């Protein structure tokens, strides 16, 4: 990527449009090419200015953020960063946007009119720059899925474990993988998605409604169970202890993130060893590389997402380049690969 990243700022508040525009424009690598006050104007301005990234408010008149997102992806395949509120409704809508194909999101610190957006200026700038490098066109949005009929099967003690680690683009990838796994999966599943507090519960609830697995946010003292996926809560590291019992802590971030895949994987390797399968999917950086190395040393197996379906080919790339991937497959082939490995 050369030159400045061009950005269109979309928000129904004139104040927020100015604040976000100023925060971005102060970065020498970013330039705001225009602003829009709603989804309809966002589509028109995207056609006019062809920005690399659109920052998109969730709640707007005439055309809301989700409707605008679908049109922006369908017509322009432009990278979109959602700007959402920290409310429960805001979290649900944000998760839906990520499932549809938004690259990432930034939460307004104090509601729809945040006077303290400067608190998240570095996060905003970083995510906009990352979005400019994302493979939006190569990664179709998750299709709506029917909720499976009937009750979810009862679980049992998990003697095998699947650990899934992901970051940027992860929520969309998880919507391809978890609903494709069978409800009687003979393993417990632990998911570590880089995400702040307040959003992982909504992610778990949405995935639970779409999956044959039981999916919920992990809590202190939970045990891994067959047919159950537990998502590490935002802001907490998740460790796997004896007999698959989980513990949470707020030790300092690792690689700048909490939860960190490495912490979970290293602890899982110690407990499950060769009975553990790691899945490293889309995301920046190298979180998970140390944990995968430890897992391989103990006989575990590793699946890495193929570059062709990654929003950001960072975390899986490191695993592949270190020679630690047993399988390298695109996102729509990860679930079958997991089932196959568990049977081997």
C-alpha positions in Angstrom: 0.0 0.0 0.0 1.5 3.3 -1.1 0.3 6.9 -0.6 -2.3 8.0 1.9 -5.3 5.9 2.7 -8.5 7.6 1.6 -11.4 7.6 3.9 -15.1 8.5 3.8 -16.6 9.3 7.2 -20.3 8.5 7.6 -22.3 9.6 10.7 -25.7 11.3 11.1 -24.2 13.8 13.6 -22.4 16.8 12.1 -20.3 17.0 15.4 -19.2 13.3 15.1 -18.4 13.7 11.4 -16.1 16.5 12.3 -14.5 14.8 15.3 -13.8 11.5 13.4 -12.6 13.4 10.3 -10.2 15.5 12.4 -8.8 12.5 14.3 -8.1 10.7 11.0 -6.8 13.8 9.1 -4.2 14.4 11.8 -2.5 11.2 10.8 -0.1 11.9 7.9 -0.9 8.5 6.4 -4.7 9.1 6.2 -6.8 11.6 4.2 -10.6 12.1 4.5 -12.0 12.6 1.0 -15.5 13.3 2.1 -18.3 12.9 4.7 -21.9 11.6 4.6 -24.8 12.0 7.0 -26.7 8.8 6.2 -26.5 5.5 4.2 -27.9 7.0 1.0 -25.4 9.8 0.9 -22.7 7.3 1.8 -23.4 5.3 -1.3 -23.4 8.4 -3.5 -20.2 9.7 -2.0 -18.5 6.3 -2.3 -19.4 6.3 -6.0 -18.1 9.8 -6.3 -14.8 9.6 -4.3 -14.0 5.8 -4.4 -12.5 5.8 -0.9 -10.4 2.8 0.2 -12.2 2.7 3.6 -15.6 3.9 4.9 -16.2 4.5 8.6 -19.8 3.8 9.1 -22.1 4.8 11.9 -24.7 2.1 12.9 -27.7 4.3 13.7 -28.7 6.7 10.9 -31.9 8.1 9.4 -33.2 7.2 5.8 -30.8 4.2 5.5 -29.3 2.6 8.6 -25.8 1.3 8.9 -26.5 -2.3 8.2 -28.5 -1.6 5.0 -25.8 0.8 3.9 -23.1 -1.8 4.6 -24.8 -4.4 2.4 -25.1 -2.0 -0.4 -21.5 -0.8 0.0 -20.2 -4.3 -0.1 -22.4 -5.4 -3.0 -21.7 -2.4 -5.2 -18.2 -1.3 -4.3 -16.6 -4.1 -2.2 -15.1 -1.2 -0.2 -13.5 -1.9 3.2 -15.9 -0.8 6.0 -15.1 0.0 9.7 -18.2 0.2 11.8 -18.3 2.9 14.5 -20.8 1.7 17.1 -22.1 2.4 20.6 -21.3 0.3 23.7 -24.9 -0.5 24.3 -26.3 -4.0 24.1 -28.3 -3.1 21.0 -25.2 -1.5 19.5 -23.2 -4.7 20.2 -25.7 -6.9 18.5 -25.8 -4.7 15.5 -22.0 -4.5 15.3 -21.7 -8.3 15.4 -24.3 -8.6 12.6 -22.2 -6.1 10.6 -19.0 -8.1 11.1 -20.8 -11.3 10.1 -22.0 -9.5 6.9 -18.4 -8.5 6.0 -17.4 -5.3 7.8 -13.7 -5.5 8.4 -13.7 -4.2 11.9 -15.3 -1.9 14.4 -14.5 0.9 16.9 -16.8 1.5 19.8 -17.6 5.1 20.7 -16.5 5.6 24.3 -19.6 7.3 25.6 -22.6 6.9 23.3 -23.7 8.1 19.9 -22.4 11.7 20.7 -19.0 11.0 22.2 -17.1 14.0 23.3 -14.1 11.8 24.2 -13.4 10.1 20.9 -9.8 11.0 21.3 -9.6 8.1 23.7 -9.9 5.7 20.8 -8.0 7.7 18.1 -5.0 5.3 17.9 -7.4 2.4 17.6 -9.5 4.1 15.0 -6.4 5.1 12.9 -4.9 1.6 13.2 -8.1 -0.2 12.2 -8.7 2.1 9.2 -5.1 1.4 8.0 -5.6 -2.3 8.5 -8.9 -2.2 6.6 -7.2 -0.6 3.6 -5.1 -3.7 3.3 -8.0 -6.2 3.8 -9.0 -8.6 1.1 -12.7 -7.6 1.1 -13.3 -8.6 -2.5 -11.9 -12.1 -1.9 -13.9 -12.8 1.2 -17.7 -13.0 0.6 -20.0 -12.0 3.5 -21.5 -14.9 5.5 -24.9 -15.9 4.1 -27.9 -15.9 6.4 -28.3 -19.3 7.9 -31.5 -21.0 9.1 -31.5 -21.9 12.8 -31.3 -25.7 13.0 -34.5 -27.4 14.3 -34.8 -29.4 17.4 -32.9 -29.2 20.7 -29.1 -29.1 20.8 -27.6 -32.5 21.8 -26.5 -33.0 25.4 -22.8 -32.7 26.0 -20.4 -34.9 27.9 -16.9 -34.8 29.3 -14.6 -33.5 26.5 -11.5 -35.7 25.9 -10.5 -33.7 22.8 -10.4 -30.0 22.4 -10.5 -27.6 19.4 -9.0 -24.1 20.0 -9.8 -21.5 17.4 -7.9 -18.2 17.3 -8.7 -15.2 15.2 -8.6 -11.5 15.0 -9.5 -9.0 12.2 -12.1 -10.7 10.0 -12.7 -13.4 12.7 -16.4 -12.8 13.4 -17.2 -13.4 9.7 -14.9 -16.5 9.6 -16.5 -17.9 12.7 -19.9 -17.6 11.1 -18.6 -19.9 8.3 -17.0 -22.4 10.7 -19.1 -22.9 13.8 -22.5 -23.3 12.1 -20.8 -25.9 9.8 -19.7 -28.1 12.7 -22.0 -31.0 13.8 -23.8 -30.8 17.1 -22.4 -34.1 18.2 -18.8 -33.0 17.7 -16.7 -35.3 19.9 -14.7 -32.4 21.3 -15.1 -29.2 23.2 -14.4 -26.0 21.4 -12.7 -22.8 22.8 -12.7 -19.7 20.7 -10.3 -16.7 21.3 -11.4 -13.8 19.1 -9.6 -10.5 19.7 -12.5 -8.3 20.8 -13.1 -5.8 23.6 -15.5 -6.4 26.6 -19.2 -6.1 25.8 -19.2 -7.6 22.4 -18.2 -11.3 22.8 -21.5 -12.1 24.5 -23.5 -10.8 21.5 -21.1 -12.8 19.2 -21.8 -16.0 21.2 -25.6 -15.4 21.2 -25.7 -14.9 17.5 -23.5 -18.0 16.8 -25.6 -20.1 19.2 -28.8 -19.2 17.2 -27.1 -20.4 14.0 -25.2 -23.4 15.1 -25.9 -27.0 16.0 -23.2 -26.7 18.7 -24.1 -24.9 21.9 -22.3 -21.6 21.9 -21.9 -19.2 24.8 -19.5 -16.8 26.4 -17.1 -18.6 28.7 -17.2 -18.1 32.5 -14.8 -18.8 35.3 -14.9 -22.5 36.3 -16.6 -23.7 33.0 -15.4 -27.1 31.8 -15.0 -28.0 28.1 -17.8 -30.3 26.9 -18.5 -32.2 23.7 -20.6 -30.2 21.3 -20.1 -26.9 23.2 -18.1 -23.9 22.0 -17.0 -21.4 24.7 -15.9 -17.9 23.6 -13.3 -16.1 25.7 -14.9 -13.0 27.1 -13.5 -9.7 25.8 -10.9 -8.2 28.1 -10.1 -11.5 29.8 -7.4 -14.1 29.1 -8.7 -17.7 29.1 -6.6 -20.6 30.4 -7.4 -24.3 30.2 -6.7 -26.2 33.4 -6.8 -29.8 34.6 -9.8 -31.8 33.3 -10.5 -29.0 30.9 -11.6 -26.6 33.6 -11.4 -22.9 32.4 -10.1 -20.0 34.3 -10.1 -16.3 33.4 -7.7 -13.5 34.4 -6.9 -9.9 33.6 -3.1 -10.2 33.4 -1.5 -7.6 31.2 -2.3 -7.9 27.4 0.0 -10.1 25.4 1.0 -8.9 21.9 -1.2 -5.9 22.8 -4.4 -8.0 23.1 -6.5 -9.6 25.8 -7.7 -12.3 25.4 -4.6 -13.7 23.7 -4.6 -16.9 21.7 -1.1 -17.9 22.9 -2.1 -18.0 26.6 -5.1 -20.3 25.8 -3.1 -22.5 23.4 -0.1 -23.0 25.7 -2.4 -24.0 28.6 -4.5 -26.3 26.3 -1.4 -28.0 25.0 -0.3 -28.9 28.5 -3.7 -30.5 29.3 -4.8 -32.1 26.1 -1.5 -32.6 24.2 -2.1 -34.8 21.1 -5.8 -34.6 21.7 -5.9 -30.9 20.8 -6.5 -29.4 17.4 -5.7 -25.7 16.9 -7.3 -23.6 14.2 -5.6 -20.2 13.4 -7.7 -18.0 11.2 -7.6 -14.4 9.8 -5.9 -11.6 11.7 -2.9 -9.3 12.0 0.2 -10.1 13.9 1.5 -13.4 15.3 -0.6 -14.2 18.3 -1.0 -18.0 18.4 2.4 -18.8 16.9 4.0 -19.6 20.3 1.0 -21.7 21.4 1.0 -23.6 18.1 4.7 -24.4 18.5 4.1 -25.8 22.0 1.1 -27.8 20.8 3.1 -29.3 18.0 5.8 -30.3 20.5 3.2 -32.2 22.5 1.8 -34.0 19.4 -1.2 -31.8 18.7 -2.4 -30.8 15.2 -2.9 -27.5 13.5 -5.1 -26.1 10.8 -4.3 -22.7 9.3 -6.7 -20.7 7.1 -5.5 -20.3 3.5 -4.5 -16.9 2.4 -7.2 -16.8 -0.3 -10.0 -16.5 2.3 -8.3 -14.4 5.0 -9.3 -10.8 5.5 -5.8 -10.2 6.8 -3.3 -12.9 6.2 -1.1 -12.4 9.3 -1.6 -14.9 12.1 -2.0 -18.0 9.8 0.9 -16.8 7.6 3.3 -17.0 10.6 2.1 -20.5 11.5 2.5 -21.7 7.9 5.9 -20.1 7.5 7.1 -21.7 10.7 6.2 -25.1 9.2 3.6 -25.8 12.0 0.5 -26.2 9.9 -0.7 -29.7 9.2 -3.5 -28.5 6.9 -3.9 -25.1 5.1 -7.5 -24.7 3.8 -9.9 -21.8 3.0 -12.5 -20.9 5.5 -15.3 -23.0 4.0 -13.2 -26.2 4.4 -12.1 -25.6 8.0 -15.1 -27.4 9.6 -14.7 -30.6 7.6 -10.9 -30.5 8.3 -11.6 -30.3 12.0 -14.0 -33.2 12.0 -11.5 -35.3 10.0 -8.7 -34.5 12.4 -10.8 -35.4 15.4 -11.6 -38.8 13.9 -7.9 -39.6 13.1 
